[in-house]
């Protein structure tokens, strides 16, 4: 599979590195072709790893992963180009977070979500929201946290969610631990988990944790 990872931060490099390790072709996209972080990542991540602009990464990919900050996500996807996203699975792992006076704010929140904004802006992309409720290391290695903890998928396209569930399976998330929350509107609820995640991080002192949903009989 050919993947584009848009974003050179910890999340993008971790996801891209795992996909390359699994044998996929991965292009790490950034604003400029000569981004030093992307070039260094490509040198260290193996034969299937490349660096390029957002447009170059998206154009060559079958699946595009939005791994940039939520406040710049729409601009980055516009830079990649709608034509490069049409018909493709677009995995959104971002959170719509910003800080004001040291305090976390979500924007949008409650009546909208970043996942929905992306789907509206790129109506021909097959947007799936997932993985935004865990840190980057747990994303690609759920065994770091014991138990039957879960991740979520939200999106309008059943086939796209199935493809993303398969990708998650390669990371170590078995299908029964991938909870389908329904359409892209449900991205609102998983994005609103971020303040809880940050409070748990402060309480526990590390990021290797997750939520486990237990069903009653």
Secondary structure, DSSP 8 states (H G I E B T S, - for coil): -EEEEE--SHHHHHHHHHHHHTT-EEEEEESSTT-HHHHHHHHHH-TTEEEEEHHHHHHT-SEEEE-S-TTTHHHHHHHH-HHHHTTSEEEE----EEEETTEEEESS-SS--HHHHHHHHTTTSEEEEESTTS-HHHHH-GGGS-SS--EEEE-S-HHHHHHHHHHHHHHT--GGGEEE--SGGGHHHHHTTHHHHHHHHHHHSSS----------
